[in-house]
Amino acid sequence: MSLTEKLTAKKPDALLGIRHLQTLMLFIAMVLVYGMRVNISMAIVAMTDKSNENAFDWSMQTQSVILSSFFWGYVILQIPGGEMAARFGGKILVTVSIGINSVVSLCIPIAAHYGGWQAVCACRVLQGLSQGFIYPSMHNLIGKWVPIEEKSRLGTIIYAGGQLGTALQLIASGFIAQYWGWPVIFYVNGALGAIWTAFYVFVGSASPETSGMISAEEKLYIQTSLGHVGKTRKLKTPWKSILTSLPFLSLIFVHCCQGWGFWTLMTEMPSYLNQVLGVDIKSNGVMSALPYLAMYLLSFPFGFFSDYVLKKNYLTITTTRKLNNSIGLFGPAIALIGLSYSPAGNVTAAVVLLTIVVGLNAGHLTGFMLVHIDMAPDFAGTLMGITNCIANIISIIAPLAAGAILKDESDPGEWRKVFYVASGLYIIGNTFYLICGTSERQRWNDEASSSESIEAPPESRTEKAI
């Protein structure tokens, strides 16, 4: 087949292909890794419940250290993870990550019993360290497997798995802790992760080129769409231009503010429901899950809205991203202030407001998260690695700060301070992004691409911005 014929390859007639199998496996992977990431938020409520015979006598400050310890390891491999995914392929890193997380999850109950909170922290650090591969690897695999024409749909399905995993984990953890005890939370996570790992070893693949299951027609369609027919360019990263770019610095800042608010709620919500509202562990799980289920469901309307207004040319890309981001950060900021003054003991009002806070936050997924690709499609992975690394350092500080503020975790007035801080950062972060952010293609992306154009044929192009 000639190169011209390859470049005009059409979409396969089959409704589903191997790329959809890969999408399903990566979706399940996101469900699992987020489940193992947040399970401690519910488990620690049961582990420290004084009505239980073998409860751990851990202070709120100690609990905050445990809740933040995951991120101590998580931030380390964000940027190196992108380079490792490019060199070794995303499959092996995702497999190693979930495999390690599964083994460690099975060991946490034993570690807590014999090693106390220090051993639990060590386990969480190891889980965070290995999960540092996840986002760079997912980006790498999506870039290899998903055609440009399907990137918004399939990419949203994969990444929305994180929110669904959070919701399912919180729901399941409450019931598991109530009927079988908190150790079973970790045993279930570990077992499911091990099953996924074994299955993915056989059906997963780093790229269409290395898959033994894909048809020649589907492989050609993916390669043609992504511009992988011919020699692929290897561009030198313009580090100085990236780190001195004000629009990119605004991405770092808004990502940090988003991370503070999101992880403050993620780690502290079960404790708030239990300590302030007196919600039992079983109901706590369901109520804690509702906001993340809302975020999962709302991520799809946000995505369809963005695609629609851009297709119709109603708004520019920059305006669309800023509109979504404003809904995703200003909306939760206002709802958090409302939550601070909700009637004492009114569980319904509190849960409704928490659901609004987290549900509207879905706007950031089609807001600043996509700006990395808009600004510099050739270096989107590097940009995401940098912002995600710094934002997750903030995620370490957020629960620690909450623990420092909460001298009495049953005092609504002290929780009000925690919510005020998160609300203020949402507002400040998005305002800075609105002023300084842009989705316009950056000159340094095109200059780096142009400098390599002699070495690569015209057909060897990287994907366009979504």
Summary of the structure (lengths in Angstrom):
residues: 466
radius of gyration: 22.4
end to end distance: 29.7
largest distance: 73.2
contacts: 1683
relative contact order: 0.14
helix: 78%
strand: 0%
